[in-house]
Amino acid sequence: MLPSCRNMTELSSEYLAGKLSWSMRLKFRLHLMMCIHCRRYLRQFQLMLRLTPQISMDEELEEKQIDLIAQKIKQARQ
Ligand SMILES: [Zn+2]
């Protein structure tokens, strides 16, 4: 039996992380072949995953900049 669309959304993160067993992957892919909704969902999910690291990197950069500014303020006071 193939997973339902609701199951597919739950399985997506595990599928992309490579955590599904081969039989589940097969069922997952069979469902994808037949279901445009889940194909679309998975594409959006992948896009979101790809964008997420960039966001966290930007946050890190911002934190470093804040540190740098804080250091400069400290140095100016001394
Ligand atoms: Zn579906």
N, CA, C, O and the ligand as a Tripos MOL2 file, in Angstrom:
@<TRIPOS>MOLECULE
protein
  313   311    79     0     0
PROTEIN
NO_CHARGES

@<TRIPOS>ATOM
      1 N           0.8360   -1.2110    0.0000 N.3       1 MET1
      2 CA          0.0000    0.0000    0.0000 C.3       1 MET1
      3 C           0.8690    1.2580    0.0000 C.2       1 MET1
      4 O           1.8380    1.3540    0.7530 O.2       1 MET1
      5 N           0.5130    2.2160   -0.8490 N.am      2 LEU2
      6 CA          1.3010    3.4420   -0.9360 C.3       2 LEU2
      7 C           0.8920    4.4180    0.1640 C.2       2 LEU2
      8 O          -0.2500    4.4100    0.6240 O.2       2 LEU2
      9 N           1.8390    5.2570    0.5760 N.am      3 PRO3
     10 CA          1.4930    6.2470    1.5960 C.3       3 PRO3
     11 C           0.4710    7.2560    1.0790 C.2       3 PRO3
     12 O           0.4410    7.5480   -0.1170 O.2       3 PRO3
     13 N          -0.3510    7.7800    1.9520 N.am      4 SER4
     14 CA         -1.3140    8.8100    1.5740 C.3       4 SER4
     15 C          -0.5930   10.1530    1.4570 C.2       4 SER4
     16 O           0.5630   10.2800    1.8610 O.2       4 SER4
     17 N          -1.2790   11.1500    0.9030 N.am      5 CYS5
     18 CA         -0.6570   12.4620    0.7620 C.3       5 CYS5
     19 C          -0.2380   13.0220    2.1190 C.2       5 CYS5
     20 O           0.7930   13.6850    2.2340 O.2       5 CYS5
     21 N          -1.0400   12.7510    3.1380 N.am      6 ARG6
     22 CA         -0.6910   13.2410    4.4740 C.3       6 ARG6
     23 C           0.5810   12.5620    4.9780 C.2       6 ARG6
     24 O           1.4510   13.1980    5.5730 O.2       6 ARG6
     25 N           0.6680   11.2570    4.7270 N.am      7 ASN7
     26 CA          1.8840   10.5390    5.1020 C.3       7 ASN7
     27 C           3.0920   11.0820    4.3580 C.2       7 ASN7
     28 O           4.1940   11.1550    4.9020 O.2       7 ASN7
     29 N           2.8680   11.4610    3.1060 N.am      8 MET8
     30 CA          3.9660   11.9560    2.2750 C.3       8 MET8
     31 C           4.6120   13.1990    2.8860 C.2       8 MET8
     32 O           5.8360   13.3260    2.9010 O.2       8 MET8
     33 N           3.7840   14.1130    3.3870 N.am      9 THR9
     34 CA          4.3470   15.3220    3.9870 C.3       9 THR9
     35 C           5.1660   14.9640    5.2240 C.2       9 THR9
     36 O           6.1900   15.5820    5.5140 O.2       9 THR9
     37 N           4.6870   13.9490    5.9450 N.am     10 GLU10
     38 CA          5.4250   13.5400    7.1460 C.3      10 GLU10
     39 C           6.7390   12.8310    6.7890 C.2      10 GLU10
     40 O           7.7280   12.9150    7.5170 O.2      10 GLU10
     41 N           6.7190   12.1360    5.6560 N.am     11 LEU11
     42 CA          7.8920   11.3630    5.2610 C.3      11 LEU11
     43 C           8.9400   12.2080    4.5320 C.2      11 LEU11
     44 O          10.0950   11.8000    4.4090 O.2      11 LEU11
     45 N           8.5290   13.3970    4.0460 N.am     12 SER12
     46 CA          9.4020   14.1910    3.1870 C.3      12 SER12
     47 C          10.7580   14.5040    3.8200 C.2      12 SER12
     48 O          11.7980   14.3460    3.1810 O.2      12 SER12
     49 N          10.7430   14.9410    5.0600 N.am     13 SER13
     50 CA         12.0110   15.3210    5.6930 C.3      13 SER13
     51 C          12.9210   14.1120    5.8540 C.2      13 SER13
     52 O          14.1360   14.2100    5.6790 O.2      13 SER13
     53 N          12.3200   12.9620    6.1920 N.am     14 GLU14
     54 CA         13.1180   11.7390    6.3360 C.3      14 GLU14
     55 C          13.6310   11.2560    4.9870 C.2      14 GLU14
     56 O          14.7430   10.7400    4.8760 O.2      14 GLU14
     57 N          12.7960   11.4360    3.9570 N.am     15 TYR15
     58 CA         13.2130   11.0540    2.6020 C.3      15 TYR15
     59 C          14.4140   11.8880    2.1750 C.2      15 TYR15
     60 O          15.4050   11.3530    1.6770 O.2      15 TYR15
     61 N          14.3230   13.1980    2.3730 N.am     16 LEU16
     62 CA         15.4050   14.0900    1.9550 C.3      16 LEU16
     63 C          16.6600   13.8850    2.7840 C.2      16 LEU16
     64 O          17.7740   14.1080    2.3080 O.2      16 LEU16
     65 N          16.4760   13.4600    4.0220 N.am     17 ALA17
     66 CA         17.6310   13.1980    4.8830 C.3      17 ALA17
     67 C          18.2130   11.8130    4.6330 C.2      17 ALA17
     68 O          19.2360   11.4510    5.2140 O.2      17 ALA17
     69 N          17.5550   11.0320    3.7610 N.am     18 GLY18
     70 CA         18.0280    9.6970    3.4350 C.3      18 GLY18
     71 C          17.8070    8.6930    4.5390 C.2      18 GLY18
     72 O          18.5410    7.7120    4.6560 O.2      18 GLY18
     73 N          16.7820    8.9410    5.3590 N.am     19 LYS19
     74 CA         16.5530    8.0790    6.5100 C.3      19 LYS19
     75 C          15.5290    6.9790    6.2560 C.2      19 LYS19
     76 O          15.3240    6.1100    7.1030 O.2      19 LYS19
     77 N          14.8890    7.0160    5.0930 N.am     20 LEU20
     78 CA         13.8660    6.0020    4.8090 C.3      20 LEU20
     79 C          14.5130    4.7000    4.3480 C.2      20 LEU20
     80 O          15.5720    4.7060    3.7190 O.2      20 LEU20
     81 N          13.8620    3.5890    4.6680 N.am     21 SER21
     82 CA         14.3230    2.2960    4.1710 C.3      21 SER21
     83 C          14.0700    2.2340    2.6650 C.2      21 SER21
     84 O          13.2820    3.0170    2.1340 O.2      21 SER21
     85 N          14.7360    1.3060    1.9760 N.am     22 TRP22
     86 CA         14.5950    1.2780    0.5180 C.3      22 TRP22
     87 C          13.1630    1.0130    0.1000 C.2      22 TRP22
     88 O          12.7110    1.5390   -0.9170 O.2      22 TRP22
     89 N          12.4420    0.2090    0.8640 N.am     23 SER23
     90 CA         11.0560   -0.0950    0.4910 C.3      23 SER23
     91 C          10.1700    1.1480    0.6560 C.2      23 SER23
     92 O           9.2610    1.3820   -0.1410 O.2      23 SER23
     93 N          10.4480    1.9440    1.7040 N.am     24 MET24
     94 CA          9.6890    3.1770    1.8880 C.3      24 MET24
     95 C          10.0270    4.2000    0.8100 C.2      24 MET24
     96 O           9.1560    4.9130    0.3130 O.2      24 MET24
     97 N          11.3120    4.2560    0.4580 N.am     25 ARG25
     98 CA         11.7330    5.1690   -0.6240 C.3      25 ARG25
     99 C          11.0250    4.8370   -1.9190 C.2      25 ARG25
    100 O          10.5880    5.7240   -2.6510 O.2      25 ARG25
    101 N          10.9180    3.5430   -2.1950 N.am     26 LEU26
    102 CA         10.2460    3.0810   -3.4080 C.3      26 LEU26
    103 C           8.7860    3.5170   -3.4110 C.2      26 LEU26
    104 O           8.2880    4.0350   -4.4100 O.2      26 LEU26
    105 N           8.1050    3.3060   -2.2920 N.am     27 LYS27
    106 CA          6.7020    3.7040   -2.1770 C.3      27 LYS27
    107 C           6.5610    5.2140   -2.2790 C.2      27 LYS27
    108 O           5.6310    5.7270   -2.9000 O.2      27 LYS27
    109 N           7.5070    5.9180   -1.6530 N.am     28 PHE28
    110 CA          7.5240    7.3760   -1.6930 C.3      28 PHE28
    111 C           7.6200    7.8520   -3.1410 C.2      28 PHE28
    112 O           6.8680    8.7270   -3.5690 O.2      28 PHE28
    113 N           8.5520    7.2650   -3.8850 N.am     29 ARG29
    114 CA          8.7630    7.6740   -5.2800 C.3      29 ARG29
    115 C           7.5810    7.3040   -6.1690 C.2      29 ARG29
    116 O           7.2140    8.0560   -7.0710 O.2      29 ARG29
    117 N           6.9830    6.1300   -5.9060 N.am     30 LEU30
    118 CA          5.8010    5.7240   -6.6800 C.3      30 LEU30
    119 C           4.6680    6.7180   -6.4810 C.2      30 LEU30
    120 O           3.9750    7.0910   -7.4280 O.2      30 LEU30
    121 N           4.4920    7.1420   -5.2360 N.am     31 HIS31
    122 CA          3.4560    8.1420   -4.9580 C.3      31 HIS31
    123 C           3.7800    9.4540   -5.6910 C.2      31 HIS31
    124 O           2.8970   10.0860   -6.2700 O.2      31 HIS31
    125 N           5.0490    9.8470   -5.6560 N.am     32 LEU32
    126 CA          5.4650   11.0820   -6.3350 C.3      32 LEU32
    127 C           5.1580   11.0320   -7.8270 C.2      32 LEU32
    128 O           4.7430   12.0240   -8.4250 O.2      32 LEU32
    129 N           5.3710    9.8590   -8.4150 N.am     33 MET33
    130 CA          5.1390    9.7220   -9.8540 C.3      33 MET33
    131 C           3.6720    9.9400  -10.2060 C.2      33 MET33
    132 O           3.3440   10.4380  -11.2830 O.2      33 MET33
    133 N           2.8040    9.5620   -9.2870 N.am     34 MET34
    134 CA          1.3710    9.6310   -9.5820 C.3      34 MET34
    135 C           0.7150   10.9110   -9.0750 C.2      34 MET34
    136 O          -0.4000   11.2350   -9.4820 O.2      34 MET34
    137 N           1.3770   11.6230   -8.2110 N.am     35 CYS35
    138 CA          0.7060   12.7000   -7.4970 C.3      35 CYS35
    139 C           1.4360   14.0320   -7.6890 C.2      35 CYS35
    140 O           2.5270   14.2340   -7.1550 O.2      35 CYS35
    141 N           0.8260   14.9330   -8.4540 N.am     36 ILE36
    142 CA          1.4690   16.2240   -8.7330 C.3      36 ILE36
    143 C           1.5130   17.1010   -7.4760 C.2      36 ILE36
    144 O           2.4130   17.9260   -7.3220 O.2      36 ILE36
    145 N           0.5540   16.9220   -6.5940 N.am     37 HIS37
    146 CA          0.5120   17.7330   -5.3670 C.3      37 HIS37
    147 C           1.7460   17.4800   -4.5030 C.2      37 HIS37
    148 O           2.3730   18.4080   -3.9920 O.2      37 HIS37
    149 N           2.0690   16.2170   -4.3570 N.am     38 CYS38
    150 CA          3.2180   15.8690   -3.5230 C.3      38 CYS38
    151 C           4.5340   16.2220   -4.2120 C.2      38 CYS38
    152 O           5.5140   16.5780   -3.5590 O.2      38 CYS38
    153 N           4.5400   16.1170   -5.5520 N.am     39 ARG39
    154 CA          5.7390   16.5540   -6.2850 C.3      39 ARG39
    155 C           5.9910   18.0340   -6.0300 C.2      39 ARG39
    156 O           7.1220   18.4560   -5.7900 O.2      39 ARG39
    157 N           4.9140   18.8120   -6.0870 N.am     40 ARG40
    158 CA          5.0260   20.2490   -5.8610 C.3      40 ARG40
    159 C           5.4640   20.5350   -4.4200 C.2      40 ARG40
    160 O           6.3120   21.3870   -4.1560 O.2      40 ARG40
    161 N           4.8570   19.7930   -3.5190 N.am     41 TYR41
    162 CA          5.1860   19.9860   -2.1050 C.3      41 TYR41
    163 C           6.6620   19.6910   -1.8490 C.2      41 TYR41
    164 O           7.3520   20.4430   -1.1600 O.2      41 TYR41
    165 N           7.1280   18.5830   -2.4170 N.am     42 LEU42
    166 CA          8.5130   18.1770   -2.1930 C.3      42 LEU42
    167 C           9.4860   19.1970   -2.7830 C.2      42 LEU42
    168 O          10.5330   19.4800   -2.2020 O.2      42 LEU42
    169 N           9.1240   19.7450   -3.9450 N.am     43 ARG43
    170 CA          9.9920   20.7530   -4.5720 C.3      43 ARG43
    171 C          10.0980   21.9950   -3.6900 C.2      43 ARG43
    172 O          11.1810   22.5510   -3.5070 O.2      43 ARG43
    173 N           8.9650   22.4150   -3.1510 N.am     44 GLN44
    174 CA          8.9700   23.5730   -2.2590 C.3      44 GLN44
    175 C           9.7730   23.2830   -0.9950 C.2      44 GLN44
    176 O          10.5070   24.1280   -0.4830 O.2      44 GLN44
    177 N           9.6030   22.0550   -0.5170 N.am     45 PHE45
    178 CA         10.3060   21.6390    0.6890 C.3      45 PHE45
    179 C          11.8230   21.6790    0.4770 C.2      45 PHE45
    180 O          12.5740   22.1510    1.3300 O.2      45 PHE45
    181 N          12.2540   21.1690   -0.6900 N.am     46 GLN46
    182 CA         13.6850   21.1710   -1.0170 C.3      46 GLN46
    183 C          14.2210   22.5880   -1.1470 C.2      46 GLN46
    184 O          15.3260   22.8940   -0.7000 O.2      46 GLN46
    185 N          13.4160   23.4500   -1.7690 N.am     47 LEU47
    186 CA         13.7990   24.8470   -1.9580 C.3      47 LEU47
    187 C          13.9740   25.5200   -0.6010 C.2      47 LEU47
    188 O          14.9220   26.2720   -0.3790 O.2      47 LEU47
    189 N          13.0420   25.2330    0.2950 N.am     48 MET48
    190 CA         13.0890   25.8030    1.6310 C.3      48 MET48
    191 C          14.3570   25.3500    2.3590 C.2      48 MET48
    192 O          15.0270   26.1380    3.0270 O.2      48 MET48
    193 N          14.6700   24.0470    2.2080 N.am     49 LEU49
    194 CA         15.8600   23.5030    2.8600 C.3      49 LEU49
    195 C          17.1190   24.1590    2.3140 C.2      49 LEU49
    196 O          18.0640   24.4310    3.0550 O.2      49 LEU49
    197 N          17.1210   24.4130    0.9850 N.am     50 ARG50
    198 CA         18.2850   25.0100    0.3580 C.3      50 ARG50
    199 C          18.4700   26.4590    0.8170 C.2      50 ARG50
    200 O          19.5930   26.9510    0.9300 O.2      50 ARG50
    201 N          17.3580   27.1230    1.0760 N.am     51 LEU51
    202 CA         17.4280   28.5310    1.4660 C.3      51 LEU51
    203 C          17.7960   28.6960    2.9340 C.2      51 LEU51
    204 O          18.3880   29.7050    3.3190 O.2      51 LEU51
    205 N          17.4520   27.7270    3.7410 N.am     52 THR52
    206 CA         17.6360   27.8510    5.1830 C.3      52 THR52
    207 C          19.0940   28.0600    5.6170 C.2      52 THR52
    208 O          19.3510   28.9150    6.4640 O.2      52 THR52
    209 N          20.0630   27.3000    5.0590 N.am     53 PRO53
    210 CA         21.4530   27.5180    5.4950 C.3      53 PRO53
    211 C          21.9390   28.9400    5.2290 C.2      53 PRO53
    212 O          22.7080   29.4990    6.0110 O.2      53 PRO53
    213 N          21.4760   29.5290    4.1000 N.am     54 GLN54
    214 CA         21.8820   30.8880    3.7730 C.3      54 GLN54
    215 C          21.3860   31.8770    4.8120 C.2      54 GLN54
    216 O          22.0780   32.8280    5.1750 O.2      54 GLN54
    217 N          20.1770   31.6310    5.2790 N.am     55 ILE55
    218 CA         19.6070   32.5120    6.2940 C.3      55 ILE55
    219 C          20.4370   32.4340    7.5670 C.2      55 ILE55
    220 O          20.7570   33.4570    8.1740 O.2      55 ILE55
    221 N          20.7860   31.2100    7.9680 N.am     56 SER56
    222 CA         21.5450   31.0680    9.2050 C.3      56 SER56
    223 C          22.9520   31.6570    9.0540 C.2      56 SER56
    224 O          23.5260   32.1790   10.0100 O.2      56 SER56
    225 N          23.5040   31.5600    7.8140 N.am     57 MET57
    226 CA         24.8140   32.1470    7.5840 C.3      57 MET57
    227 C          24.7680   33.6660    7.6920 C.2      57 MET57
    228 O          25.6640   34.2980    8.2510 O.2      57 MET57
    229 N          23.6950   34.2320    7.1390 N.am     58 ASP58
    230 CA         23.5190   35.6730    7.2290 C.3      58 ASP58
    231 C          23.4030   36.1080    8.6880 C.2      58 ASP58
    232 O          23.9390   37.1400    9.0920 O.2      58 ASP58
    233 N          22.6990   35.3080    9.4540 N.am     59 GLU59
    234 CA         22.5370   35.6320   10.8670 C.3      59 GLU59
    235 C          23.8800   35.6080   11.5830 C.2      59 GLU59
    236 O          24.1730   36.4430   12.4390 O.2      59 GLU59
    237 N          24.6890   34.6140   11.2000 N.am     60 GLU60
    238 CA         25.9950   34.4840   11.8160 C.3      60 GLU60
    239 C          26.8640   35.6950   11.4830 C.2      60 GLU60
    240 O          27.5550   36.2540   12.3350 O.2      60 GLU60
    241 N          26.7980   36.0790   10.2000 N.am     61 LEU61
    242 CA         27.5620   37.2280    9.7390 C.3      61 LEU61
    243 C          27.1440   38.4760   10.5040 C.2      61 LEU61
    244 O          27.9750   39.2850   10.9170 O.2      61 LEU61
    245 N          25.8560   38.6080   10.6760 N.am     62 GLU62
    246 CA         25.3410   39.7720   11.3730 C.3      62 GLU62
    247 C          25.8540   39.7980   12.8120 C.2      62 GLU62
    248 O          26.2160   40.8470   13.3440 O.2      62 GLU62
    249 N          25.8730   38.6170   13.4250 N.am     63 GLU63
    250 CA         26.3570   38.5330   14.7900 C.3      63 GLU63
    251 C          27.8230   38.9520   14.8830 C.2      63 GLU63
    252 O          28.2370   39.6400   15.8160 O.2      63 GLU63
    253 N          28.6060   38.5090   13.8720 N.am     64 LYS64
    254 CA         30.0200   38.8770   13.8440 C.3      64 LYS64
    255 C          30.1840   40.3760   13.6720 C.2      64 LYS64
    256 O          31.0500   40.9950   14.2900 O.2      64 LYS64
    257 N          29.3490   40.9470   12.8330 N.am     65 GLN65
    258 CA         29.4090   42.3940   12.6270 C.3      65 GLN65
    259 C          29.0710   43.1340   13.9110 C.2      65 GLN65
    260 O          29.6960   44.1390   14.2500 O.2      65 GLN65
    261 N          28.0840   42.6270   14.6090 N.am     66 ILE66
    262 CA         27.6900   43.2510   15.8790 C.3      66 ILE66
    263 C          28.8540   43.1770   16.8670 C.2      66 ILE66
    264 O          29.1520   44.1450   17.5660 O.2      66 ILE66
    265 N          29.5120   42.0050   16.9140 N.am     67 ASP67
    266 CA         30.6880   41.8440   17.7700 C.3      67 ASP67
    267 C          31.7660   42.8640   17.4280 C.2      67 ASP67
    268 O          32.3680   43.4860   18.3030 O.2      67 ASP67
    269 N          31.9900   43.0140   16.1100 N.am     68 LEU68
    270 CA         33.0240   43.9260   15.6320 C.3      68 LEU68
    271 C          32.7070   45.3590   16.0510 C.2      68 LEU68
    272 O          33.5800   46.0950   16.5110 O.2      68 LEU68
    273 N          31.4630   45.7330   15.8830 N.am     69 ILE69
    274 CA         31.0330   47.0820   16.2600 C.3      69 ILE69
    275 C          31.1900   47.2750   17.7710 C.2      69 ILE69
    276 O          31.6480   48.3200   18.2340 O.2      69 ILE69
    277 N          30.8030   46.2540   18.5190 N.am     70 ALA70
    278 CA         30.9220   46.3330   19.9740 C.3      70 ALA70
    279 C          32.3800   46.5030   20.3800 C.2      70 ALA70
    280 O          32.6870   47.2580   21.3020 O.2      70 ALA70
    281 N          33.2810   45.7990   19.6890 N.am     71 GLN71
    282 CA         34.7140   45.9220   19.9760 C.3      71 GLN71
    283 C          35.2210   47.3290   19.6820 C.2      71 GLN71
    284 O          36.0010   47.8920   20.4510 O.2      71 GLN71
    285 N          34.7730   47.8870   18.5670 N.am     72 LYS72
    286 CA         35.2070   49.2220   18.1770 C.3      72 LYS72
    287 C          34.7370   50.2690   19.1840 C.2      72 LYS72
    288 O          35.4560   51.2140   19.5090 O.2      72 LYS72
    289 N          33.5270   50.0750   19.6620 N.am     73 ILE73
    290 CA         32.9950   50.9950   20.6700 C.3      73 ILE73
    291 C          33.8430   50.9100   21.9370 C.2      73 ILE73
    292 O          34.1750   51.9240   22.5520 O.2      73 ILE73
    293 N          34.1840   49.6790   22.3110 N.am     74 LYS74
    294 CA         35.0140   49.4570   23.5000 C.3      74 LYS74
    295 C          36.3800   50.1460   23.3320 C.2      74 LYS74
    296 O          36.8660   50.8330   24.2300 O.2      74 LYS74
    297 N          36.9820   49.9330   22.1400 N.am     75 GLN75
    298 CA         38.3050   50.5070   21.8710 C.3      75 GLN75
    299 C          38.2570   52.0310   21.8930 C.2      75 GLN75
    300 O          39.1870   52.6740   22.3790 O.2      75 GLN75
    301 N          37.1750   52.6140   21.3680 N.am     76 ALA76
    302 CA         37.0380   54.0620   21.3240 C.3      76 ALA76
    303 C          36.9470   54.6390   22.7190 C.2      76 ALA76
    304 O          37.3980   55.7580   22.9660 O.2      76 ALA76
    305 N          36.3680   53.8840   23.6270 N.am     77 ARG77
    306 CA         36.2030   54.3790   25.0030 C.3      77 ARG77
    307 C          37.5330   54.3580   25.7620 C.2      77 ARG77
    308 O          37.7670   55.1710   26.6560 O.2      77 ARG77
    309 N          38.4140   53.3930   25.3800 N.am     78 GLN78
    310 CA         39.6530   53.2570   26.1280 C.3      78 GLN78
    311 C          40.6430   54.3680   25.8590 C.2      78 GLN78
    312 O          41.7340   54.3740   26.4280 O.2      78 GLN78
    313 ZN          0.1760   12.8560   -2.8940 Zn       79 ZN79
@<TRIPOS>BOND
     1     1     2 1
     2     2     3 1
     3     3     4 2
     4     3     5 am
     5     5     6 1
     6     6     7 1
     7     7     8 2
     8     7     9 am
     9     9    10 1
    10    10    11 1
    11    11    12 2
    12    11    13 am
    13    13    14 1
    14    14    15 1
    15    15    16 2
    16    15    17 am
    17    17    18 1
    18    18    19 1
    19    19    20 2
    20    19    21 am
    21    21    22 1
    22    22    23 1
    23    23    24 2
    24    23    25 am
    25    25    26 1
    26    26    27 1
    27    27    28 2
    28    27    29 am
    29    29    30 1
    30    30    31 1
    31    31    32 2
    32    31    33 am
    33    33    34 1
    34    34    35 1
    35    35    36 2
    36    35    37 am
    37    37    38 1
    38    38    39 1
    39    39    40 2
    40    39    41 am
    41    41    42 1
    42    42    43 1
    43    43    44 2
    44    43    45 am
    45    45    46 1
    46    46    47 1
    47    47    48 2
    48    47    49 am
    49    49    50 1
    50    50    51 1
    51    51    52 2
    52    51    53 am
    53    53    54 1
    54    54    55 1
    55    55    56 2
    56    55    57 am
    57    57    58 1
    58    58    59 1
    59    59    60 2
    60    59    61 am
    61    61    62 1
    62    62    63 1
    63    63    64 2
    64    63    65 am
    65    65    66 1
    66    66    67 1
    67    67    68 2
    68    67    69 am
    69    69    70 1
    70    70    71 1
    71    71    72 2
    72    71    73 am
    73    73    74 1
    74    74    75 1
    75    75    76 2
    76    75    77 am
    77    77    78 1
    78    78    79 1
    79    79    80 2
    80    79    81 am
    81    81    82 1
    82    82    83 1
    83    83    84 2
    84    83    85 am
    85    85    86 1
    86    86    87 1
    87    87    88 2
    88    87    89 am
    89    89    90 1
    90    90    91 1
    91    91    92 2
    92    91    93 am
    93    93    94 1
    94    94    95 1
    95    95    96 2
    96    95    97 am
    97    97    98 1
    98    98    99 1
    99    99   100 2
   100    99   101 am
   101   101   102 1
   102   102   103 1
   103   103   104 2
   104   103   105 am
   105   105   106 1
   106   106   107 1
   107   107   108 2
   108   107   109 am
   109   109   110 1
   110   110   111 1
   111   111   112 2
   112   111   113 am
   113   113   114 1
   114   114   115 1
   115   115   116 2
   116   115   117 am
   117   117   118 1
   118   118   119 1
   119   119   120 2
   120   119   121 am
   121   121   122 1
   122   122   123 1
   123   123   124 2
   124   123   125 am
   125   125   126 1
   126   126   127 1
   127   127   128 2
   128   127   129 am
   129   129   130 1
   130   130   131 1
   131   131   132 2
   132   131   133 am
   133   133   134 1
   134   134   135 1
   135   135   136 2
   136   135   137 am
   137   137   138 1
   138   138   139 1
   139   139   140 2
   140   139   141 am
   141   141   142 1
   142   142   143 1
   143   143   144 2
   144   143   145 am
   145   145   146 1
   146   146   147 1
   147   147   148 2
   148   147   149 am
   149   149   150 1
   150   150   151 1
   151   151   152 2
   152   151   153 am
   153   153   154 1
   154   154   155 1
   155   155   156 2
   156   155   157 am
   157   157   158 1
   158   158   159 1
   159   159   160 2
   160   159   161 am
   161   161   162 1
   162   162   163 1
   163   163   164 2
   164   163   165 am
   165   165   166 1
   166   166   167 1
   167   167   168 2
   168   167   169 am
   169   169   170 1
   170   170   171 1
   171   171   172 2
   172   171   173 am
   173   173   174 1
   174   174   175 1
   175   175   176 2
   176   175   177 am
   177   177   178 1
   178   178   179 1
   179   179   180 2
   180   179   181 am
   181   181   182 1
   182   182   183 1
   183   183   184 2
   184   183   185 am
   185   185   186 1
   186   186   187 1
   187   187   188 2
   188   187   189 am
   189   189   190 1
   190   190   191 1
   191   191   192 2
   192   191   193 am
   193   193   194 1
   194   194   195 1
   195   195   196 2
   196   195   197 am
   197   197   198 1
   198   198   199 1
   199   199   200 2
   200   199   201 am
   201   201   202 1
   202   202   203 1
   203   203   204 2
   204   203   205 am
   205   205   206 1
   206   206   207 1
   207   207   208 2
   208   207   209 am
   209   209   210 1
   210   210   211 1
   211   211   212 2
   212   211   213 am
   213   213   214 1
   214   214   215 1
   215   215   216 2
   216   215   217 am
   217   217   218 1
   218   218   219 1
   219   219   220 2
   220   219   221 am
   221   221   222 1
   222   222   223 1
   223   223   224 2
   224   223   225 am
   225   225   226 1
   226   226   227 1
   227   227   228 2
   228   227   229 am
   229   229   230 1
   230   230   231 1
   231   231   232 2
   232   231   233 am
   233   233   234 1
   234   234   235 1
   235   235   236 2
   236   235   237 am
   237   237   238 1
   238   238   239 1
   239   239   240 2
   240   239   241 am
   241   241   242 1
   242   242   243 1
   243   243   244 2
   244   243   245 am
   245   245   246 1
   246   246   247 1
   247   247   248 2
   248   247   249 am
   249   249   250 1
   250   250   251 1
   251   251   252 2
   252   251   253 am
   253   253   254 1
   254   254   255 1
   255   255   256 2
   256   255   257 am
   257   257   258 1
   258   258   259 1
   259   259   260 2
   260   259   261 am
   261   261   262 1
   262   262   263 1
   263   263   264 2
   264   263   265 am
   265   265   266 1
   266   266   267 1
   267   267   268 2
   268   267   269 am
   269   269   270 1
   270   270   271 1
   271   271   272 2
   272   271   273 am
   273   273   274 1
   274   274   275 1
   275   275   276 2
   276   275   277 am
   277   277   278 1
   278   278   279 1
   279   279   280 2
   280   279   281 am
   281   281   282 1
   282   282   283 1
   283   283   284 2
   284   283   285 am
   285   285   286 1
   286   286   287 1
   287   287   288 2
   288   287   289 am
   289   289   290 1
   290   290   291 1
   291   291   292 2
   292   291   293 am
   293   293   294 1
   294   294   295 1
   295   295   296 2
   296   295   297 am
   297   297   298 1
   298   298   299 1
   299   299   300 2
   300   299   301 am
   301   301   302 1
   302   302   303 1
   303   303   304 2
   304   303   305 am
   305   305   306 1
   306   306   307 1
   307   307   308 2
   308   307   309 am
   309   309   310 1
   310   310   311 1
   311   311   312 2
@<TRIPOS>SUBSTRUCTURE
     1 MET1         2 RESIDUE 1 A MET
     2 LEU2         6 RESIDUE 1 A LEU
     3 PRO3        10 RESIDUE 1 A PRO
     4 SER4        14 RESIDUE 1 A SER
     5 CYS5        18 RESIDUE 1 A CYS
     6 ARG6        22 RESIDUE 1 A ARG
     7 ASN7        26 RESIDUE 1 A ASN
     8 MET8        30 RESIDUE 1 A MET
     9 THR9        34 RESIDUE 1 A THR
    10 GLU10       38 RESIDUE 1 A GLU
    11 LEU11       42 RESIDUE 1 A LEU
    12 SER12       46 RESIDUE 1 A SER
    13 SER13       50 RESIDUE 1 A SER
    14 GLU14       54 RESIDUE 1 A GLU
    15 TYR15       58 RESIDUE 1 A TYR
    16 LEU16       62 RESIDUE 1 A LEU
    17 ALA17       66 RESIDUE 1 A ALA
    18 GLY18       70 RESIDUE 1 A GLY
    19 LYS19       74 RESIDUE 1 A LYS
    20 LEU20       78 RESIDUE 1 A LEU
    21 SER21       82 RESIDUE 1 A SER
    22 TRP22       86 RESIDUE 1 A TRP
    23 SER23       90 RESIDUE 1 A SER
    24 MET24       94 RESIDUE 1 A MET
    25 ARG25       98 RESIDUE 1 A ARG
    26 LEU26      102 RESIDUE 1 A LEU
    27 LYS27      106 RESIDUE 1 A LYS
    28 PHE28      110 RESIDUE 1 A PHE
    29 ARG29      114 RESIDUE 1 A ARG
    30 LEU30      118 RESIDUE 1 A LEU
    31 HIS31      122 RESIDUE 1 A HIS
    32 LEU32      126 RESIDUE 1 A LEU
    33 MET33      130 RESIDUE 1 A MET
    34 MET34      134 RESIDUE 1 A MET
    35 CYS35      138 RESIDUE 1 A CYS
    36 ILE36      142 RESIDUE 1 A ILE
    37 HIS37      146 RESIDUE 1 A HIS
    38 CYS38      150 RESIDUE 1 A CYS
    39 ARG39      154 RESIDUE 1 A ARG
    40 ARG40      158 RESIDUE 1 A ARG
    41 TYR41      162 RESIDUE 1 A TYR
    42 LEU42      166 RESIDUE 1 A LEU
    43 ARG43      170 RESIDUE 1 A ARG
    44 GLN44      174 RESIDUE 1 A GLN
    45 PHE45      178 RESIDUE 1 A PHE
    46 GLN46      182 RESIDUE 1 A GLN
    47 LEU47      186 RESIDUE 1 A LEU
    48 MET48      190 RESIDUE 1 A MET
    49 LEU49      194 RESIDUE 1 A LEU
    50 ARG50      198 RESIDUE 1 A ARG
    51 LEU51      202 RESIDUE 1 A LEU
    52 THR52      206 RESIDUE 1 A THR
    53 PRO53      210 RESIDUE 1 A PRO
    54 GLN54      214 RESIDUE 1 A GLN
    55 ILE55      218 RESIDUE 1 A ILE
    56 SER56      222 RESIDUE 1 A SER
    57 MET57      226 RESIDUE 1 A MET
    58 ASP58      230 RESIDUE 1 A ASP
    59 GLU59      234 RESIDUE 1 A GLU
    60 GLU60      238 RESIDUE 1 A GLU
    61 LEU61      242 RESIDUE 1 A LEU
    62 GLU62      246 RESIDUE 1 A GLU
    63 GLU63      250 RESIDUE 1 A GLU
    64 LYS64      254 RESIDUE 1 A LYS
    65 GLN65      258 RESIDUE 1 A GLN
    66 ILE66      262 RESIDUE 1 A ILE
    67 ASP67      266 RESIDUE 1 A ASP
    68 LEU68      270 RESIDUE 1 A LEU
    69 ILE69      274 RESIDUE 1 A ILE
    70 ALA70      278 RESIDUE 1 A ALA
    71 GLN71      282 RESIDUE 1 A GLN
    72 LYS72      286 RESIDUE 1 A LYS
    73 ILE73      290 RESIDUE 1 A ILE
    74 LYS74      294 RESIDUE 1 A LYS
    75 GLN75      298 RESIDUE 1 A GLN
    76 ALA76      302 RESIDUE 1 A ALA
    77 ARG77      306 RESIDUE 1 A ARG
    78 GLN78      310 RESIDUE 1 A GLN
    79 ZN79       313 GROUP 0 **** ****
